[in-house]
Amino acid sequence: MNHVELWLILIGKALLSLLMHPVFYLSLIFLLLVFSFRTRLERAMFSVRLRAWVKPFVYALIGGAIASIAVSIVTVLLGFTFSASTVWWLWGVSIVLMLIRLRFAGIVYSASVVTLLHLAAKAVGPLTLNDVAGEIYQSLLELQPVSILVVASLMSLAQSLLVRWQGKHFVSPIYMSGKRGKVIGGYVLQGYWAAPIFLFMPVASDTAGAVSFASQAIQPFFLTAGTGAWLLLACPLLLGVTGMTHSVSPAMLIKRISNQWLVYSVLILTISIASWWVTPLLWVASIGMLLSFELVHWINHWHESKYAPRYGPLDKGLRVLAIVEHSPAVHMGIEAGDTVLKANGKAVNTLDELYEAMSINPAFCKLELLNVNGDVKFAQRARFSDEHHQLGIIMAPDGHAKYLENYREPSLFTLFGHNKLRRQATMSASADIANSL
């Protein structure tokens, strides 16, 4: 058997192991829950579905597959390995963290926590425990911390590139409360990817399909010894990143978060690789990984607190917050971030004025707008009975809205719950009108 045939057999068996791994299907279920939750949230806020959940789900699968292939090639060539129990440790910790906040679902959080648990167990040493607890504790002692940190760093590096490439598909408009209690508009980024990577796992020499690279194939290992038997197996992992803004465009939010994750990923990757030779750096890398990506979250939060809301009340006109997919507004060339100045020749500064102007001619609509660059543009179109009766424009609040969806960071429990609008006690009957045209 030549080297090419051997690698093809290994890859084929690895793909089969992926299809047989229950955690892989758990990651797919998680993605379905996340994106269906986003659709339910949009319905709760805007009384309309902006986009179907299928599209971001497909993008998440494609992006995750590309990231997993790239990371798998690097880790296999460098020789970083996992034990079979590593995946279960990562997923077990991830599920616990997701019960607190959904943004903790990514591998960077679970990898740092698992590594810290391993280092703490190493410091404590062997313990006398019963059979089940003893096996669990022993598996924790046998984890490969360098491999875990390097793989997590590479995955977060790939994730930063995925955010830049696919981030626009994972951004949703929301209503939130401003500093003075007024309802304002904003955007939330919730990007998650199922990324099953392939790593070599050490096994007994008599394991079916096991390969000893020292004698049967080209030596692929750079950082590990090439002796012993190995299997190429799938490790289903999750990538996840979140962010929120009320002061910049979705494109700027995506660029900012992508750059931040890229810088921290390269830094942590460097420290993680160096810990192969300088063991104390394991503590630095694991704690640094946990704190640095939390720092991204808090830096963005602080940044948002400094600036006035971009999608709140304006002195002149109304800001477009979002556009319903396949609606008349799409064909009219209206985009999120545009400002509506006039409707059917009448200046509009409140939603009530906009409703009145739109009713002047129910069969035709002409809008005068400013685009994001401040240039005037016009959009007009005949209105037909079989089209979206509200044009599909979601407006930012005008300062008079008496309703508010109190957006909170979701947890795993939230995905199984129902979205109920929290409304102010002074809400009148007219405030039930959805904030859309």
Secondary structure as GFF3:
##gff-version 3
##sequence-region A 1 437
A	DSSP	alpha_helix	3	19	.	.	.	ID=ss1
A	DSSP	alpha_helix	22	46	.	.	.	ID=ss2
A	DSSP	alpha_helix	54	78	.	.	.	ID=ss3
A	DSSP	alpha_helix	84	98	.	.	.	ID=ss4
A	DSSP	three_ten_helix	102	105	.	.	.	ID=ss5
A	DSSP	alpha_helix	107	124	.	.	.	ID=ss6
A	DSSP	alpha_helix	131	141	.	.	.	ID=ss7
A	DSSP	alpha_helix	145	166	.	.	.	ID=ss8
A	DSSP	three_ten_helix	167	170	.	.	.	ID=ss9
A	DSSP	beta_strand	171	177	.	.	.	ID=ss10
A	DSSP	beta_strand	183	194	.	.	.	ID=ss11
A	DSSP	beta_strand	197	203	.	.	.	ID=ss12
A	DSSP	alpha_helix	213	216	.	.	.	ID=ss13
A	DSSP	beta_strand	229	235	.	.	.	ID=ss14
A	DSSP	beta_strand	238	245	.	.	.	ID=ss15
A	DSSP	alpha_helix	250	274	.	.	.	ID=ss16
A	DSSP	alpha_helix	281	306	.	.	.	ID=ss17
A	DSSP	beta_strand	318	323	.	.	.	ID=ss18
A	DSSP	alpha_helix	328	331	.	.	.	ID=ss19
A	DSSP	beta_strand	339	343	.	.	.	ID=ss20
A	DSSP	beta_strand	346	347	.	.	.	ID=ss21
A	DSSP	alpha_helix	351	358	.	.	.	ID=ss22
A	DSSP	beta_strand	364	370	.	.	.	ID=ss23
A	DSSP	beta_strand	376	382	.	.	.	ID=ss24
A	DSSP	beta_strand	393	395	.	.	.	ID=ss25
A	DSSP	three_ten_helix	414	416	.	.	.	ID=ss26
A	DSSP	three_ten_helix	429	432	.	.	.	ID=ss27
###
